[in-house]
């Protein structure tokens, strides 16, 4: 906060633990729009359309619409984000807000993966991991860090249109000493001061020719030789 504000930016913070954020989606989130049995997608969309979402969810949606840059700071727990943050996504990224928007036709499959409600914004993951960096390398036992973060960076953030910057990852966090901290803080400060000049991850856009519609398979020949898995969906 200090670094960004000193650089002239306005900062809003959502401290989920301090806010005692409710992580579980339930019928209370949708008020009179809730059905029985609960249908989270349809009910959340109806609640969004009618303004019936709970005040805590509406406040977070408003922050996302206000922001130019969104920074997610969290520890990597069991190869993903902590439950409270996933619960924030589950409740805030409602139908008709983060998904289920745009035209669905023979030439377009909704506004997502490069388009959507949150297009024009950028995001950065600031992640702390317990293991050493070698464990998250291409041949590391935990798998490449880019693969572990793909469901978050591509599946959660890029889906509603947010451009995602390469993550800032601190490895071996449990073993960090007081002597290590100044260099870490300096590196993090430098990332914060270069947010505007950092190129986002070049994820492929869904509706701009790379994918067959409606199968949404990447067209043959667009990938580099021997490229497989998640890397197929990043432009070379």
Helices and strands as residue ranges (DSSP letters): H 2-6, G 27-29, G 31-33, H 40-50, H 55-66, E 69-75, H 83-92, E 122-128, G 133-136, H 145-152, I 153-158, E 163-164, E 168-170, G 173-175, H 178-193, I 206-210, G 229-233
